[in-house]
Amino acid sequence: MITNTLEILYEDNHIIVCVKPHGIATQSRKTGSPDMVNLLKNHIHKTSRTKGEPYLAVIHRLDQPVTGLLVFAKTPFAARELSRQLKTQGFGKYYRALVEGRPKTSEGILEHYLAKDPRTNLSRVCRPEIRDAKLARLRYFTVPDSHRYFSGEYANLPNVTELEIKLDTGRHHQIRVQLSHIGCPIIGDTKYNPNCIASPPMAEHLPLRLPLRLLPPQDPQTPPLPLMRLISEPPSTQE
């Protein structure tokens, strides 16, 4: 279902699942800037019979240059349940990324401490004793060619590897910083890829996607629902 600029994959009384396009913030701090929260609130207001500003809770976020699936809660009950599931592995955040080079091992766990610079809106790997340093941990797996998610010009570049990534923590720019730190920066990432010479269109659309596995919130008055797995469509070769 596509509503104006929204691509909504699933919606009920509790949650709404949609595709966040690249270039649009999940929730912008700038007044008047389009973001997913405002777009979805407008959609709910137009399709709902209730008056006043709709309730919408942000459960997780994606960086502005990243395309992927986002889940929002439409009720306080759903917000509490989804937040609980996210903390207890009821559902997780799974990414695919195209990177330069290849990690030393085909799969592994990356653990670093990250510090964010609010002046530049960049994060960096740092020592644990640095002020405001936070532990960042992710798991990665090298995707075989037969199961690749990306295709087209990005995937056909030389010395490119596709990784599946499972986030154990959710730090600022975590995936981009950690992959860059091990020498495998994401293709087209102008902030953390020192070799990036991409044109603006490519730089704005990072090959980093979020296939999200979601367990819908359960109303105590209804029987359990089966696990719902939502996977966004692969990017076209024209991107």
Residue pairs with C-beta under 8 A, 6 or more apart in sequence:
1 7
1 8
1 9
1 11
2 8
3 43
4 39
4 43
5 21
5 39
6 18
6 39
6 40
6 43
7 18
7 19
7 21
8 16
8 17
8 18
8 43
9 17
9 18
9 19
9 69
9 230
9 232
10 16
10 17
10 228
10 230
11 17
12 216
13 74
13 75
14 73
14 74
14 75
14 77
14 78
14 216
14 217
14 219
15 71
15 72
15 73
15 74
15 78
15 82
15 216
15 217
16 40
16 44
16 56
16 71
16 72
16 74
17 69
17 70
17 71
17 72
17 212
17 214
17 230
18 36
18 40
18 69
18 70
18 72
19 67
19 68
19 69
19 70
19 232
20 26
20 36
20 62
20 66
20 67
20 68
20 69
20 70
21 67
22 64
22 65
22 66
22 67
22 204
22 205
22 206
23 64
23 65
23 204
23 205
24 34
24 35
24 36
24 39
24 64
25 33
25 34
25 35
25 36
25 64
26 35
26 36
26 37
26 58
26 61
26 62
26 64
26 70
27 35
27 36
27 37
27 58
27 61
28 34
28 35
36 70
36 72
37 56
37 58
37 72
40 56
40 72
41 53
41 54
41 56
44 54
44 56
44 74
45 53
45 54
48 54
54 74
55 73
55 74
55 75
55 76
56 72
56 73
56 74
57 72
57 73
57 74
57 76
57 78
57 79
58 72
59 70
59 71
59 72
59 73
59 79
59 82
59 83
59 86
60 70
60 71
60 86
60 93
60 170
61 70
61 170
62 68
62 70
62 210
63 173
63 176
63 206
63 208
65 189
65 203
65 204
65 205
65 206
65 208
66 206
66 208
66 209
66 210
67 205
67 206
67 208
67 209
67 210
67 232
67 235
68 95
68 208
68 209
68 210
68 211
68 212
68 232
69 210
69 211
69 212
69 230
69 232
70 210
70 212
71 82
71 91
71 212
71 214
73 79
73 81
73 82
73 217
77 217
77 219
78 217
81 217
81 218
82 91
82 217
84 90
85 91
85 215
85 217
86 92
90 215
91 212
91 213
91 214
91 215
92 166
92 167
92 213
93 166
93 167
93 170
93 210
93 212
94 164
94 165
94 166
94 210
94 211
94 212
94 213
95 164
95 165
95 166
95 167
95 175
95 208
95 209
95 210
95 211
96 143
96 149
96 150
96 162
96 163
96 164
96 165
96 208
96 209
96 211
97 162
97 163
97 165
97 175
97 179
97 186
97 207
97 208
97 209
98 150
98 154
98 155
98 160
98 161
98 162
98 163
98 186
98 187
98 207
98 208
99 160
99 161
99 162
99 163
99 179
99 184
99 185
99 186
99 187
100 159
100 160
100 161
100 184
100 185
100 186
100 187
100 193
100 195
101 159
101 161
101 183
101 184
102 142
102 159
102 161
102 184
103 140
103 142
103 161
103 163
103 182
103 184
104 182
106 141
106 142
107 139
107 140
107 141
107 142
108 139
108 140
109 137
109 138
109 139
109 140
110 136
110 137
110 138
110 139
110 140
110 178
110 179
110 182
111 135
111 136
111 137
112 125
112 135
112 136
112 177
112 178
112 181
113 125
113 126
113 127
113 128
113 130
113 133
113 134
113 135
113 136
114 123
114 124
114 125
114 126
114 133
114 134
114 136
114 171
114 172
114 174
114 177
114 178
115 123
115 124
115 126
115 130
115 131
115 132
115 133
115 134
116 122
116 123
116 132
116 172
117 123
117 124
122 173
122 191
122 192
123 171
123 172
123 173
123 174
123 177
124 177
125 177
125 178
125 181
126 133
127 133
128 135
134 169
134 171
135 169
136 169
136 171
136 174
136 177
136 178
137 168
137 169
138 165
138 166
138 167
138 168
138 169
138 174
138 175
138 178
139 165
139 166
139 168
140 163
140 164
140 165
140 166
141 163
141 164
141 165
142 161
142 162
142 163
143 149
143 161
143 162
143 163
143 164
148 155
148 162
149 162
149 209
149 211
149 234
150 162
150 207
150 209
150 234
150 235
151 234
151 235
151 237
152 235
152 236
152 237
152 238
152 239
153 237
153 239
154 160
154 187
154 188
154 207
154 235
154 239
155 162
157 187
160 187
161 184
163 179
163 184
165 175
167 174
167 175
171 177
173 191
173 192
175 186
175 208
176 185
176 186
176 189
176 191
176 192
176 206
176 208
177 192
179 185
179 186
179 192
180 186
180 189
180 192
180 193
180 194
185 192
185 193
185 194
185 195
185 196
186 192
186 193
186 206
186 207
186 208
187 193
187 196
187 198
187 206
187 207
188 196
188 198
188 202
188 203
188 205
188 206
188 207
189 196
189 203
189 206
190 196
190 198
190 203
196 203
205 239
207 235
209 232
209 235
210 232
211 230
211 231
211 232
212 230
212 231
212 232
213 227
213 229
213 230
214 228
214 229
214 230
215 227
215 228
216 225
216 228
218 224
218 225
